[in-house]
């Protein structure tokens, strides 16, 4: 595997040899530790002082959604990875935890590139999904869940010591979501605006499902159940609104990881029931309307138990 490293920006030029050496070393060690990781299409790694500008240049347009510190730009025949040079320099100049966090960030993006290239071209029915409003809205959730799960599980050996913080974040979401979502439902029902309710809920539930997928990938990669790492959180989930979705989502993601069917359609078909389960657990039943739109039935609830 031969990957070119390019440092962009005047402030990075003096450190360019060191940054290049670090990246080359990380690539070599990752390939040694995970020889099945397919990075054949990765041709260029750009370390940029101005991340947003470089993203716009590499993607051929304005850098919409240019926040972040790492991004893979996929083309038909090749992949370019973009790294925020300021973030990388600060991490390498920091303590051991900061360095470990950067190493994992880099490793995780390599895993995402591997998965994206493996799935490239496996989207025969994708056009039909994108032609339906319901599927067009929910497909990105399934894909983001899978990306989070796969990259976390595959890169578990490089996780820094603070990686279990996402379990703490899941505990916070488990406490906060039921009352806040019920407040949203009440407000939007009063305004008779279910479209706005769905739009408002979509981003929040996407974040929740990504967090669930990350935690499930973390546990699967470690090969340890939640009961060993955090019995308190396990009891919270068992007794809370995720009692059904938490174990089922883990099982579905594990089956996908062990199988070969990883097209966008296959991922979506497998994960859609879990997405709908979480919406329903938070007071919103969603389904595909006859015209292909999103049909939403709000469920007034006390706590986490639907009113009868």
Residue pairs with C-beta under 8 A, 6 or more apart in sequence:
1 27
1 31
1 39
1 40
1 42
3 23
3 24
3 27
3 39
3 42
3 43
3 44
3 45
4 43
4 44
4 45
5 19
5 20
5 23
5 24
5 44
5 45
5 47
6 44
6 45
6 46
6 47
7 13
7 15
7 16
7 19
7 20
7 46
7 47
7 48
7 85
8 46
8 47
8 48
8 49
8 50
8 54
8 85
9 48
9 49
9 50
9 85
10 49
11 49
11 85
12 19
12 47
12 48
12 49
12 85
12 89
15 89
16 47
18 92
19 47
19 85
19 88
19 89
19 92
22 92
23 45
23 47
23 83
23 106
26 103
26 106
26 107
27 39
27 110
30 37
30 107
30 110
31 37
31 39
33 157
34 154
37 110
37 111
37 114
37 154
38 114
38 117
38 118
39 110
39 113
39 114
40 117
41 77
41 78
41 79
41 113
41 117
42 78
42 79
42 80
42 81
42 110
42 113
43 78
43 79
43 80
44 78
44 80
44 81
45 80
45 81
45 82
45 83
46 54
46 58
46 80
46 81
46 82
46 83
47 83
47 85
47 88
48 54
48 55
48 82
48 83
48 84
48 85
49 85
49 86
51 66
51 68
51 69
51 82
51 84
51 85
51 86
51 87
52 63
52 66
53 63
54 82
55 63
55 66
55 71
55 73
55 82
56 62
56 63
56 66
58 73
58 80
58 82
59 73
68 84
69 83
69 84
69 87
69 88
69 105
70 81
70 82
70 83
70 84
70 105
70 106
70 109
71 81
71 82
72 79
72 80
72 81
72 82
72 109
72 112
72 113
72 116
73 79
73 80
73 81
73 82
74 113
74 116
74 117
74 120
79 113
79 116
79 117
81 109
81 113
83 106
87 102
88 102
90 98
91 98
91 99
91 101
91 102
92 98
92 99
92 102
97 160
97 161
97 162
100 158
100 160
100 161
101 160
101 162
103 158
104 155
104 158
104 159
104 160
104 163
107 155
107 158
108 151
108 152
108 155
108 158
109 151
110 155
111 150
111 151
111 154
111 155
112 147
112 150
112 151
114 154
115 146
115 147
115 150
115 151
115 154
115 262
118 262
119 262
119 263
119 264
122 262
122 263
122 264
123 263
123 264
123 265
124 263
124 265
125 263
125 265
126 263
126 264
126 265
129 135
129 136
129 139
129 264
129 265
129 268
130 136
130 139
131 292
132 288
132 292
133 292
133 293
133 294
134 286
134 287
134 288
134 289
134 292
134 293
134 294
134 295
135 268
135 288
135 292
137 198
137 202
137 294
138 268
138 272
138 275
139 264
139 268
140 206
141 202
141 205
141 206
141 209
141 271
141 275
142 264
142 267
142 268
142 270
142 271
142 272
142 275
143 264
143 267
143 268
144 206
144 209
144 210
144 213
145 209
145 210
145 212
145 213
145 249
145 253
145 271
146 213
146 253
146 256
146 262
146 267
146 271
148 210
148 213
148 214
148 217
149 213
149 214
149 216
149 217
149 220
149 253
149 257
150 217
150 257
151 217
152 159
152 213
152 214
152 217
152 218
152 221
153 217
153 218
153 220
153 221
153 257
154 221
155 221
156 217
156 218
156 221
156 222
157 221
159 218
159 221
163 218
164 218
164 229
164 230
166 211
166 214
166 215
166 218
167 215
167 218
167 226
167 229
167 230
167 233
169 211
170 211
170 212
170 215
170 233
170 237
171 230
171 232
171 233
171 236
173 207
173 208
173 211
174 233
174 236
174 237
174 240
174 241
174 242
175 236
177 204
177 208
177 241
177 282
178 240
178 241
178 282
178 301
178 303
178 304
181 201
181 204
181 282
181 283
181 284
182 283
182 300
182 301
184 197
184 200
184 201
185 197
185 283
185 284
185 298
185 299
185 300
186 300
188 194
188 196
188 197
188 200
188 298
189 197
189 298
194 296
194 298
197 284
197 296
197 298
198 284
198 286
198 294
198 296
201 279
201 282
201 284
205 275
205 278
205 279
205 282
208 278
209 249
209 274
209 275
209 278
212 242
212 245
212 246
212 249
213 249
213 253
215 226
216 249
216 250
216 253
216 254
217 253
219 225
219 226
219 229
219 250
220 250
220 253
220 254
220 257
222 229
225 234
226 233
226 234
226 237
227 234
237 243
237 246
240 304
241 281
241 282
241 304
242 278
242 281
244 277
244 281
245 274
245 277
245 278
245 281
248 273
248 274
248 277
249 271
249 274
252 270
252 271
252 274
253 271
255 270
256 262
256 266
256 267
256 270
276 285
276 286
276 287
279 285
279 286
280 286
280 299
281 304
283 298
283 299
283 300
283 301
283 306
284 296
284 297
284 298
284 299
285 296
285 297
285 298
285 299
286 294
286 295
286 296
286 297
287 295
288 294
288 295
289 295
299 306
299 307
300 306
300 307
301 307
